[in-house]
Amino acid sequence: MDTTPSKSPTAKKTKFGIVGGLGAIGGADLLLKIVKSTPARGDQDQLDISFEQRPFDDNGAVADESYNPNHRKFYVYNTLKEMERRGCEAALLPCFVSHSFLREVAPELELTILSLVDAARDKLDRDHAEARKIGVLTSSFVRKAKLFDELGAERTIVYPDDALQAEAVMPAIYGPDGLKAGRLSSRAVDLITAACQNLAEKGAEAIILGSTEIPVLFDALATRVDIPLLDVNLAYAEYAVAYAGARPSPPFKIGVVGGVGPAATVDFVDKVVKRTSAARDQDHIKMVVEQNPQIPDRTANLIGDGDDPTIPLYSTCKRLEADGADAIAIPCNTAHAYVARIQKHLTAPIVNMLTETVAHIRAAHPDVQRVGLLATNGTVESGVYQEIIEDAGLTLITPDAPMQAQVMEAIYGETGVKAGFTEGQCRDDLAAVIAHIRDKGAEAAILGCTELPLIAPEAGEDMPILLDPTDILARKCVALAQGEAARGV
């Protein structure tokens, strides 16, 4: 049975959120243009996008000079905060009115809000660098807010005459037959064309379609207007694609399924820290631990009628994924009997402690052929180690029944390690079992319950090689994390 995850840990894509409810047509147009702008060989190469089309009720308000955006501020903040909770790392806000107050909202959020104005400036710099007089078609509110002054002091911004602004631009966007109402009519094209011609007469060398609804008319307008038009939705789409490609991935994060058992979790985290080559705090590996000791006992389920821990294990892994884990470690040997069934439903790969342990034997101890297993009855009887060991061409040795009972007593007994004991009878019991499997011919012994390394005797010449799967798992996680960091992903 191959329980190796099919997916290798890789840098995750930036997850984007698009606030679509502030302009249904503009938001949908932006989403389409992001898909078209992404260099993709298939669906799997597209950006990871959460599109939030939550209708915004502004009580029929029009973004004229007297518009009060306070209601919009709460809507934008709440929507972005919800996206943040869903794991979005960057957001697109296809609404110039909302960009007028982002300096108030952005500091209260952890996600990055990509600037529409920056996207327009970037598009101008790339496609119309020689243009110095820029015409802008936008709402009267945005015009009054002087948002487009941010395009740079070297550029002069011109707007349509006041009469055309009131009688052409605003009705084309906000009128009963306008774009906000979903009317892609010839009248809207006529009104916007008139405003563009006015800007051309004022000497505009390029025109920014500065409302995210107007670009849906781009093809019709381009046949009527003789100077270059800048599609802000396309500019925003290209800006997002470039951001996704250039943005460094966050530090590699290990997710730890904790509480199975609690002391083993602490031991694993301690070993990750100790195995990490670090000169300062910031060199250590990011970890998130979901300490869930309520996960049902794995051994009780595998050999008796105990509750099935599959869903609790899976749910814990999903929480780790939601918290940004790039790979998941489960410092519990017995829990690996459930890995195959839950891995197919996860995105983050589970670093399989059992396969890593056997791989370590073959790499570090190539002369070893006979391997002892000291583990819970559930791990032994599930056969998860047996199949991996035999697939590697090794011989598995397990304790005889009375000595296996002694292993269980060392783990689960009243003075066992799960009860908090690390000295005395539990240690003596384990030492006796190690001597027993040595006498059966074991050249190495896997301490196949993550609590057993806490009570393992000191190594000696007359003992088999003691293998600590927790330490091997910690080493593998460190190698994964530091390998990703070295590649700069």
PESUL-V873422 format. One record per residue. N is the residue number from 1. SS is DSSP state (hx for helix, st for strand, lp for the rest). OMEGA is omega as a letter, one per 20 degrees, with the letter a starting at -180 (* if undefined). NEAR is the number of other ideal C-beta (glycine too) atoms within 8 Angstrom. Layout:
n->[N,N]
ss->[SS,SS]
omega->[OMEGA,OMEGA]
near->[NEAR,NEAR]
This chain:
n->[1,2,3,4,5,6,7,8,9,10,11,12,13,14,15,16,17,18,19,20,21,22,23,24,25,26,27,28,29,30,31,32,33,34,35,36,37,38,39,40,41,42,43,44,45,46,47,48,49,50,51,52,53,54,55,56,57,58,59,60,61,62,63,64,65,66,67,68,69,70,71,72,73,74,75,76,77,78,79,80,81,82,83,84,85,86,87,88,89,90,91,92,93,94,95,96,97,98,99,100,101,102,103,104,105,106,107,108,109,110,111,112,113,114,115,116,117,118,119,120,121,122,123,124,125,126,127,128,129,130,131,132,133,134,135,136,137,138,139,140,141,142,143,144,145,146,147,148,149,150,151,152,153,154,155,156,157,158,159,160,161,162,163,164,165,166,167,168,169,170,171,172,173,174,175,176,177,178,179,180,181,182,183,184,185,186,187,188,189,190,191,192,193,194,195,196,197,198,199,200,201,202,203,204,205,206,207,208,209,210,211,212,213,214,215,216,217,218,219,220,221,222,223,224,225,226,227,228,229,230,231,232,233,234,235,236,237,238,239,240,241,242,243,244,245,246,247,248,249,250,251,252,253,254,255,256,257,258,259,260,261,262,263,264,265,266,267,268,269,270,271,272,273,274,275,276,277,278,279,280,281,282,283,284,285,286,287,288,289,290,291,292,293,294,295,296,297,298,299,300,301,302,303,304,305,306,307,308,309,310,311,312,313,314,315,316,317,318,319,320,321,322,323,324,325,326,327,328,329,330,331,332,333,334,335,336,337,338,339,340,341,342,343,344,345,346,347,348,349,350,351,352,353,354,355,356,357,358,359,360,361,362,363,364,365,366,367,368,369,370,371,372,373,374,375,376,377,378,379,380,381,382,383,384,385,386,387,388,389,390,391,392,393,394,395,396,397,398,399,400,401,402,403,404,405,406,407,408,409,410,411,412,413,414,415,416,417,418,419,420,421,422,423,424,425,426,427,428,429,430,431,432,433,434,435,436,437,438,439,440,441,442,443,444,445,446,447,448,449,450,451,452,453,454,455,456,457,458,459,460,461,462,463,464,465,466,467,468,469,470,471,472,473,474,475,476,477,478,479,480,481,482,483,484,485,486,487,488,489]
ss->[lp,lp,lp,lp,lp,lp,lp,lp,lp,lp,lp,lp,lp,lp,st,st,st,st,st,lp,lp,lp,lp,hx,hx,hx,hx,hx,hx,hx,hx,hx,hx,hx,hx,hx,hx,lp,lp,lp,lp,lp,hx,hx,hx,lp,lp,st,st,st,st,st,lp,lp,lp,lp,lp,lp,lp,lp,lp,lp,lp,lp,lp,lp,lp,lp,lp,hx,hx,hx,hx,hx,hx,hx,hx,hx,hx,hx,hx,hx,hx,hx,hx,lp,lp,lp,lp,st,st,st,lp,lp,lp,hx,hx,hx,hx,lp,lp,hx,hx,hx,hx,hx,hx,hx,lp,lp,lp,st,st,st,lp,hx,hx,hx,hx,hx,hx,hx,hx,hx,hx,hx,hx,lp,lp,lp,lp,lp,st,st,st,st,st,lp,lp,hx,hx,hx,hx,hx,hx,lp,hx,hx,hx,hx,hx,lp,lp,lp,lp,st,st,st,st,lp,lp,hx,hx,hx,hx,hx,hx,hx,hx,hx,hx,hx,hx,hx,lp,lp,lp,lp,hx,hx,hx,lp,lp,lp,lp,hx,hx,hx,hx,hx,hx,hx,hx,hx,hx,hx,hx,hx,hx,hx,hx,lp,lp,lp,lp,st,st,st,st,lp,lp,lp,lp,hx,hx,hx,hx,hx,hx,hx,hx,hx,lp,lp,lp,lp,lp,st,st,st,st,hx,hx,hx,hx,hx,hx,hx,hx,hx,hx,hx,hx,hx,hx,hx,lp,lp,lp,lp,lp,lp,st,st,st,st,st,st,lp,lp,lp,hx,hx,hx,hx,hx,hx,hx,hx,hx,hx,hx,hx,hx,hx,lp,lp,lp,lp,lp,hx,hx,hx,lp,lp,st,st,st,st,st,st,lp,lp,lp,lp,lp,lp,hx,hx,hx,hx,hx,hx,lp,lp,lp,lp,lp,lp,hx,hx,hx,hx,hx,hx,hx,hx,hx,hx,hx,hx,hx,lp,lp,lp,lp,st,st,st,lp,lp,lp,lp,hx,hx,hx,hx,hx,hx,hx,hx,hx,hx,lp,lp,lp,lp,lp,st,st,st,lp,hx,hx,hx,hx,hx,hx,hx,hx,hx,hx,hx,hx,lp,lp,lp,lp,lp,st,st,st,st,st,lp,lp,hx,hx,hx,hx,hx,hx,lp,hx,hx,hx,hx,hx,hx,hx,hx,lp,lp,lp,st,st,st,st,lp,lp,hx,hx,hx,hx,hx,hx,hx,hx,hx,hx,hx,hx,lp,lp,lp,lp,hx,hx,hx,lp,lp,lp,lp,lp,hx,hx,hx,hx,hx,hx,hx,hx,hx,hx,hx,hx,hx,hx,hx,lp,lp,lp,lp,st,st,st,st,lp,lp,lp,lp,hx,hx,hx,hx,lp,lp,lp,lp,lp,lp,lp,lp,lp,st,st,st,lp,hx,hx,hx,hx,hx,hx,hx,hx,hx,hx,hx,hx,hx,hx,hx,hx,hx,hx,lp,lp,lp]
omega->[r,r,r,r,a,a,r,r,r,r,a,r,r,r,a,r,r,r,a,a,a,r,a,a,a,r,r,r,r,a,r,a,r,r,a,a,a,r,a,r,r,a,a,a,a,r,r,a,r,a,a,r,a,a,a,a,r,r,r,a,r,a,r,a,a,a,r,a,a,r,r,a,r,r,a,a,a,r,r,r,r,r,r,r,r,r,r,a,r,a,r,a,a,a,a,r,a,r,r,a,a,r,r,a,a,a,a,a,r,r,r,r,r,a,r,a,r,r,r,r,a,r,r,a,a,a,a,a,a,a,a,r,a,r,a,r,a,r,r,r,a,r,r,r,r,a,a,r,r,r,r,a,a,a,r,a,r,r,r,r,a,a,r,r,a,a,a,a,a,r,r,a,a,a,a,r,a,a,r,r,r,a,r,a,r,r,r,r,a,a,a,r,r,r,r,r,r,r,r,r,r,r,r,r,r,a,r,r,a,r,a,r,a,a,r,r,a,a,r,a,a,r,a,a,a,r,a,r,r,a,a,r,r,r,a,r,a,r,r,r,r,r,r,a,a,a,r,r,r,a,r,a,r,r,a,r,a,r,a,i,a,a,r,r,r,r,r,a,r,a,r,r,a,a,a,r,a,r,a,a,a,r,a,a,r,r,r,a,r,a,a,a,r,r,a,a,a,a,a,r,a,a,a,a,r,a,r,a,a,a,r,r,r,a,r,r,r,r,r,r,a,r,r,a,r,r,a,r,r,a,r,a,a,a,a,r,a,a,a,a,a,a,a,r,a,r,r,r,r,r,a,a,a,r,r,r,a,r,r,r,a,a,a,a,a,a,a,r,a,a,r,r,r,a,r,r,a,r,a,a,r,r,a,r,a,a,a,a,a,r,r,r,a,r,a,r,r,a,r,a,a,a,r,r,r,r,a,r,r,a,a,a,a,r,a,a,r,r,r,a,r,r,r,a,a,r,r,r,a,r,r,r,r,r,r,a,r,a,r,r,a,r,r,a,r,r,a,r,a,r,a,r,a,a,a,r,r,r,r,a,a,a,r,r,r,a,a,a,r,r,r,r,r,r,a,r,r,r,r,a,a,r,r,a,r,r,r,a,*]
near->[7,4,13,6,10,5,7,5,11,7,7,8,7,11,12,15,16,14,17,14,13,15,12,10,13,16,17,9,12,15,12,8,13,13,8,7,9,10,4,8,4,5,5,6,8,9,11,8,11,11,9,12,8,7,6,8,4,7,5,4,7,7,10,9,7,4,12,6,11,6,9,13,11,8,11,14,11,8,12,16,9,9,14,11,6,8,8,12,9,16,14,13,14,15,12,14,13,13,12,11,11,11,6,7,13,8,6,5,11,3,12,6,13,14,8,14,12,9,15,15,11,11,15,16,7,6,8,10,7,5,11,8,11,17,16,13,16,13,15,13,13,15,12,7,7,6,11,14,6,7,11,6,3,4,11,6,9,11,10,12,6,6,6,12,14,9,7,13,16,14,11,14,13,9,9,4,9,13,15,9,8,7,9,8,7,5,9,14,12,8,12,15,11,10,15,16,9,11,16,13,6,9,7,12,11,13,16,14,13,12,14,17,12,15,13,10,12,11,6,8,15,8,5,8,11,3,12,9,12,14,10,16,13,11,13,16,13,12,13,15,13,8,11,12,6,5,8,5,8,6,8,13,13,17,18,16,18,12,12,14,11,9,11,14,15,8,13,15,11,8,11,14,8,7,9,11,4,7,3,5,5,4,8,8,13,9,10,12,9,13,8,11,9,6,13,11,7,16,12,12,13,13,8,6,3,9,6,7,13,9,7,11,14,11,8,12,15,9,9,15,13,7,10,10,12,15,14,16,14,13,15,12,14,14,14,14,11,11,12,8,7,13,12,6,5,13,4,13,12,14,14,11,15,13,10,13,13,13,9,11,14,10,7,6,11,6,5,11,7,11,16,17,15,15,12,14,10,14,18,11,8,9,7,12,16,9,9,13,13,10,7,10,4,13,8,11,11,8,12,6,6,6,12,12,8,12,16,11,11,16,14,6,12,4,8,12,14,9,8,6,11,8,6,7,9,17,12,8,13,15,9,10,14,15,9,11,16,13,6,8,7,12,11,14,15,13,12,12,13,13,12,14,11,10,13,9,9,3,6,6,3,4,11,11,10,11,12,9,15,14,10,13,15,13,9,10,14,12,8,14,14,11,8,12,9,6,6,5,7]
